[in-house]
Amino acid sequence: MSFISHLDHLVLTVADIEESIAFYTRVLGMEEITFKGRKALKFAQGKINLHQIGHEFEPKAAHPTAGSSDLCFITQTPVEEVLTHLLTCNVACIEGPVKRTGAKAELLSVYFRDPDGNLIEVANEVG
């Protein structure tokens, strides 16, 4: 039995909050928001809270580290268009399009890295 209905937010520990905001808003179209003096990135029904390395909010992960995450975002935009957009943004695609298995469906994915080296996957659900 699962007690979880969905993910509300996650926290990324980053080296530079402003650089991360610039990347995620420019490359992935997320919205910068401020709450209680903190910065976050809003997308669809989720949120990424940003913690500056060395200045994390409590409680926090036992060993917060910038660049240790691997995130997958689903998009309705065809991955071919995502690739074109990445090129326009001077973001190198490190793999893809490739087929992967997602939580609900097969995926067609592209991979790249954010400024901290986190692995970002953007995918279309297929099939």
Legacy VTK file of the C-alpha trace (Angstrom):
# vtk DataFile Version 3.0
C-alpha trace
ASCII
DATASET POLYDATA
POINTS 127 float
0.000 0.000 0.000
1.280 3.466 -0.916
0.455 6.442 1.266
1.946 8.930 -1.223
-0.269 10.700 -3.755
2.305 12.978 -5.446
5.524 14.950 -5.043
4.950 18.521 -3.845
8.501 19.883 -4.031
12.135 18.915 -3.912
15.219 20.798 -2.772
18.299 21.401 -4.873
21.459 22.508 -3.113
23.242 24.835 -5.524
26.485 26.790 -5.692
24.810 29.975 -6.946
21.068 30.548 -6.551
20.890 33.365 -9.118
22.771 31.302 -11.725
20.416 28.368 -11.119
17.359 30.606 -11.428
18.697 32.049 -14.682
19.302 28.555 -16.088
15.988 26.964 -15.102
13.894 29.959 -16.190
15.725 30.380 -19.522
16.215 26.732 -20.446
13.169 25.043 -18.924
10.709 27.938 -18.695
10.225 27.621 -14.941
9.012 30.595 -12.915
11.115 32.196 -10.194
9.153 32.625 -6.979
10.021 33.964 -3.533
8.429 32.664 -0.342
9.404 33.586 3.221
12.561 35.240 1.847
13.585 32.040 0.036
13.891 31.335 -3.696
12.247 28.537 -5.637
11.358 27.489 -9.166
7.702 26.791 -9.992
6.602 24.507 -12.801
3.225 22.861 -13.526
2.079 21.584 -10.116
5.551 21.266 -8.593
8.283 23.377 -7.088
12.053 23.203 -6.649
13.291 24.978 -3.516
16.841 26.274 -3.844
19.359 26.089 -1.000
22.702 27.854 -1.267
25.474 25.386 -0.394
26.725 26.160 3.095
23.570 28.175 3.878
20.887 25.495 3.783
17.622 25.788 5.682
16.835 23.391 8.520
15.939 20.652 8.489
18.074 19.574 5.551
19.612 16.475 4.000
22.395 14.872 6.024
25.004 15.708 3.369
23.693 18.415 1.014
25.823 18.558 -2.105
25.523 20.627 -5.256
25.449 18.574 -8.449
24.316 15.255 -6.989
20.772 15.133 -8.396
19.299 13.338 -11.386
15.929 14.822 -12.368
13.446 13.870 -15.067
10.813 16.308 -16.316
7.976 15.351 -18.658
7.064 17.745 -21.466
4.412 17.881 -24.156
6.909 19.682 -26.409
8.472 17.180 -28.840
12.026 16.309 -27.773
13.274 17.424 -31.211
12.062 20.936 -30.349
13.656 20.625 -26.909
16.976 19.820 -28.608
16.661 22.883 -30.856
15.900 25.036 -27.812
18.923 23.624 -25.943
21.150 24.579 -28.881
19.668 28.096 -28.887
20.464 28.330 -25.163
24.028 27.011 -25.682
23.281 23.953 -23.535
25.003 20.769 -24.664
22.884 17.656 -25.016
24.902 14.787 -23.561
22.569 12.000 -24.694
19.422 11.532 -26.688
16.920 11.251 -27.957
16.880 7.809 -26.360
14.120 5.494 -25.166
13.756 5.070 -21.411
11.227 3.692 -18.956
9.294 6.226 -16.889
6.958 5.920 -13.927
3.818 5.726 -16.093
4.958 5.171 -19.668
7.836 4.643 -22.026
9.852 7.828 -22.556
11.770 9.485 -25.341
14.422 11.478 -23.479
17.217 13.992 -23.882
19.858 14.613 -21.213
21.919 17.666 -20.286
23.443 19.236 -17.172
22.549 22.305 -15.147
25.226 24.756 -13.891
25.979 22.535 -10.854
26.340 19.374 -12.932
22.972 17.870 -11.993
21.740 15.516 -14.688
18.544 16.833 -16.253
16.328 14.588 -18.371
13.472 16.058 -20.396
11.166 13.487 -21.911
8.019 12.800 -23.876
5.767 9.990 -22.725
5.258 7.699 -25.732
3.219 4.633 -26.573
LINES 1 128
127 0 1 2 3 4 5 6 7 8 9 10 11 12 13 14 15 16 17 18 19 20 21 22 23 24 25 26 27 28 29 30 31 32 33 34 35 36 37 38 39 40 41 42 43 44 45 46 47 48 49 50 51 52 53 54 55 56 57 58 59 60 61 62 63 64 65 66 67 68 69 70 71 72 73 74 75 76 77 78 79 80 81 82 83 84 85 86 87 88 89 90 91 92 93 94 95 96 97 98 99 100 101 102 103 104 105 106 107 108 109 110 111 112 113 114 115 116 117 118 119 120 121 122 123 124 125 126
